[in-house]
């Protein structure tokens, strides 16, 4: 079995620190808050976002910095990973999945990406299940088929 890293982003509703405890890697989405860029769950916490909303401070979200994705994938390659299985925030909201694919190819890592068509709870569930199924010996096409079925039935 190939050494495969499982990667998500903070669109899952959790920080990189949280995911590391589950053996999953994560990169923070970026937030532009009134002209200043900050990392989701790094320099900006959910409580900060709520306060900014109350104060009507303009905020925009963006994909994780390309440098953060590239640095993570370079580190994964150095740790002996053969590939990455990525479940980031959906393509309809972000270009993260495409950026992860480019970064993986630049590191000669095999890339598997899955678009939940959603974010948050469904995204977190899918990355956990993908890792669990892989560790149980399931192959990538079977994992993707399972995740497709989950997302077809999800109503988010």
C-alpha positions in Angstrom: 0.0 0.0 0.0 1.3 3.4 -0.9 1.9 6.0 1.8 -0.9 8.5 1.3 -1.5 11.8 3.1 -5.0 13.0 3.7 -5.4 16.7 3.3 -8.2 19.2 3.9 -8.6 22.9 4.7 -10.2 25.0 7.4 -13.4 25.0 5.4 -14.0 21.8 7.3 -14.7 23.9 10.4 -11.5 22.8 12.2 -7.9 24.0 12.6 -4.8 22.3 11.3 -3.9 21.6 15.0 -7.2 19.7 15.4 -6.7 17.7 12.3 -3.1 16.8 13.1 -4.4 14.8 16.1 -6.4 12.7 13.7 -3.4 12.2 11.3 -4.9 14.5 8.7 -3.2 17.5 7.3 -4.9 20.9 6.8 -4.2 24.3 5.4 -6.0 27.5 6.5 -8.3 29.4 4.2 -7.4 33.0 4.0 -9.6 35.8 5.1 -9.3 39.4 3.9 -10.6 41.5 6.8 -10.9 45.2 5.8 -7.8 44.9 3.6 -5.7 42.7 5.9 -5.1 39.1 5.0 -5.3 36.5 7.9 -5.3 32.8 8.2 -8.5 31.0 9.3 -8.0 29.4 12.7 -4.5 30.8 12.8 -4.6 34.6 13.4 -8.4 34.7 13.1 -10.8 32.6 15.2 -14.5 32.1 14.7 -15.2 34.5 17.5 -13.3 37.2 15.7 -15.5 36.6 12.6 -18.7 36.9 14.6 -17.4 40.2 16.2 -16.5 41.6 12.7 -20.0 40.7 11.4 -21.6 42.5 14.3 -19.4 45.5 13.6 -20.2 45.2 9.8 -16.4 45.0 9.0 -16.0 43.8 5.4 -14.6 40.3 5.1 -13.8 38.1 2.1 -12.6 34.5 2.0 -10.0 33.1 -0.3 -8.2 29.8 -0.9 -5.2 28.9 1.3 -2.0 30.7 0.2 -0.4 28.8 -2.6 2.9 28.9 -0.6 1.2 27.1 2.4 -0.1 24.4 0.1 3.3 24.1 -1.7 5.2 24.0 1.6 2.9 21.3 3.0 3.2 19.1 0.0 7.0 19.6 -0.2 7.1 18.5 3.5 4.9 15.5 2.8 7.2 14.4 -0.1 10.2 14.7 2.2 8.4 12.5 4.8 8.1 9.8 2.2 4.5 10.2 1.1 3.7 8.9 -2.4 0.5 10.8 -2.8 -2.2 13.0 -1.4 -6.0 12.5 -1.0 -7.5 15.9 -0.7 -11.0 16.9 0.4 -11.0 20.7 0.6 -13.9 23.2 0.5 -15.9 22.7 -2.7 -15.0 24.0 -6.1 -18.1 26.1 -6.3 -16.7 28.2 -3.5 -12.9 28.0 -4.0 -10.1 27.1 -6.2 -8.4 25.1 -3.4 -8.8 21.7 -5.0 -7.2 22.9 -8.3 -4.3 24.6 -6.3 -3.7 21.3 -4.4 -3.6 19.4 -7.6 -1.0 21.7 -9.1 1.1 21.6 -5.9 0.9 17.8 -5.8 2.1 17.5 -9.4 4.9 19.9 -8.7 6.1 17.5 -6.0 5.5 14.4 -8.1 2.9 13.2 -5.6 0.0 11.2 -6.9 -3.1 13.3 -6.5 -6.6 12.3 -5.7 -9.1 15.0 -5.1 -12.7 14.8 -4.0 -15.3 17.6 -4.3 -18.1 17.3 -1.8 -20.0 20.1 -3.4 -20.2 21.4 0.1 -18.1 22.4 3.1 -18.0 22.1 6.9 -19.7 19.0 8.3 -19.8 17.1 5.0 -16.2 18.0 4.2 -15.0 16.9 7.6 -16.9 13.6 7.4 -15.6 12.8 4.0 -11.9 13.3 4.8 -12.3 11.2 8.0 -14.1 8.4 6.1 -11.6 8.4 3.2 -8.7 8.0 5.6 -10.4 5.3 7.6 -11.4 3.3 4.5 -7.8 3.6 3.1 -6.4 2.3 6.4 -8.9 -0.6 6.2 -7.4 -1.5 2.8 -10.0 -0.1 0.4 -8.7 1.1 -2.9 -9.1 4.7 -4.2 -11.9 4.0 -6.7 -14.0 2.3 -3.9 -13.3 5.2 -1.6 -14.4 7.7 -4.2 -17.5 5.7 -4.9 -18.4 5.6 -1.3 -17.9 9.4 -0.9 -20.0 10.0 -4.0 -22.9 8.0 -2.4 -22.6 10.0 0.8 -22.7 13.3 -1.0 -25.6 12.3 -3.2 -27.6 11.7 0.0 -26.4 14.8 1.9 -28.6 17.8 2.2 -26.6 20.7 3.3 
